[in-house]
Amino acid sequence: MLIFLVGMMGSGKTTVGQMLANELSLPFFDTDEILTSIEDRSIPEIFSQNGEEYFRSLEKELIDNWKISDGIVATGGGLPCFNDLMEKLNEKGKTIFLVSSTSQITDRISLDNNRPLVAGKTPSQVKKAINDLLKLRKEFYSKARIRVKTDLGPEETMRRIMRKLYQ
């Protein structure tokens, strides 16, 4: 079974993905971690040195060449929104949209200065930026086969996913 988790940064893709992988005895993958390992630099460094278009081409190449048939994959927040990758994720495995409110995401990421969206911004600026991004990305995320709300924390989110997978 191959499951791709999609959603905004801070929606819990990595945390829930690792829990789900443990529960299902499957390997866990994070596309951002794979790309930073291949490139030997952080995502902010890739963006600043080569630009977003280059980064999106790396994501496309990774998904186009994905050969692993079993696992839980946390995707980067923007990955499904470019190069028809949401459609490719749907072809390759099951897709799950982790639905989080703007407030939840803001609370989760506002202290993480490693995120370019957050660095040097006030909480209200962060909330506006997240809201604007979510409006742009929701049409892509909504193409996921399964939608799960993350409002009750990672444990309950994982249980909700398990119920939807096996109902």
N, C-alpha and C positions, 0 to 999 in steps of 0.2 A: 504494500500500500504506500502510495506517495501522496503526501499532503502538503500543499503550499499555503502558508498563512500570509494574508495580505491585510494592509491597514496602515494607518498613520503611524509615524514615529511615536513611541510612548503608548501604543495601544496594547502592548504586552506580547507581541509576536515572539520575542526571544524567551521571555519567562514562561509563557504558556507552552511554547513549542518544546522547550526542554522538558517540562513536566509531562506533556503528551507523549514525547519520545520515550521517556522512562516508563510511563503507563503501558504503552504499546510494545515495548522492547524493540524500538526502532532507532536508527541513528538520527542525530539532530544535525542540521546544517543551517548556517546563517549566510545568506548571499553577500552581505556586507563584509563579514569576516573572511569569506573565501577571496573576495576581490582585494581586500587590504593585504592579505597574505600573498597573493599573486603579485601585486604591485609593490609590496614591501613599503607601504606608506599609508597614512590615514586617508579617510574619505575627504576631510577638509583639504589635505595636501593635494590629493588628486584633482579636486575641484579648482583649487587656486593655481595649480601648475599647468593643468591641461584643459580645464573647463568642464561644464556639465555634459556637453555633447560627447566628449571622450568617455566620461564615466558611464553614460547611458549606453554607449557602444560596448563597453566591457560587460554590462549587465546583459545586453542582448546576446553577446557571444556566449556567455555563461549558460543562459537558458537554452539557446539554440543547440548547444553541445551537451546538454544535461543527459547523462546516460544512466544515472542511478534510479532504480525502480522502487526502492523502499526507503522511506525516511520521512521526517518532518522537516520542512524547509521554511525558515523565517525569511521573508523577502524584505529588501529595502523598501522604505515607504513609497518611493517614487517608481520603483521597478515596474509595477503593473500598468503604469500610465504612459509608457513610451514604447515605440517600436512594435505595437500589437502584442506585447508580452502577456497581457492578461489572457488573451485568446490562447496563446501558447501554453500558459500554465494550465488552463482548463483542458487542453488536449493531453497534456502529459500526466495530470493527476487530479486529485480532488482539491478544490480551492475553498478556503474559509476566510471570510471577511470578519476581522475582529472589530466590531463596532464600538467606538468610544466617543464620549462627548468631548467637546472642545475643552470644557472645564477639567475633565479627567486627564486629558492629555497635557494640558497646561500644568496641572499639579504634579504630574509624573516627571515632566522634563524640565521644568523651570529652574531647577538647581544644577542642571548639567551644562556647564559652560563649554563642553566639548562639542555641543551641537551648534552649528553656525546660526540656526534660527533663533537661538536663545542668547548667545553671547552678547553682553553689553546692552540688553534690552530689559525694559520694565515688564512686570507680569502682564499688564494690560496690552503692551505692544506684542508680547509673545502670544497672548490669547487671540489678538486680531490676526496675526500672521498665520496661526494654526487654522483659524476659522476660514481665512481666505484660501489656504491650501486645500483644506478639506472640501470646500465648495468645488474646486477644480478637479479633485481626485475622486470624489464620490461616485461619479458615473463609471469610472473604471473599476473601483472596488466592488460596486454593486453587481458586476458581472460574475462575481464568485458564486459557486454553486450553493454554498452554505453561508449564512450570516449568524453571528453569535455576539450578543452584547457582553461587554466586559465590566459592567457596572458593579458586580459583586466580588471582584477580585480574581486572581489567577486560578485558585483552586476550583471555584464555582464555574469559571469560564471553561476550564478543562473538562469538568463534569458535563457541562452543556454540550461541548463538542462531542464527547463520547456518546451522549444520548442521541445527538443528531446523526452521528456516523452509523449507529447501529439500530436506528428506529425502523 
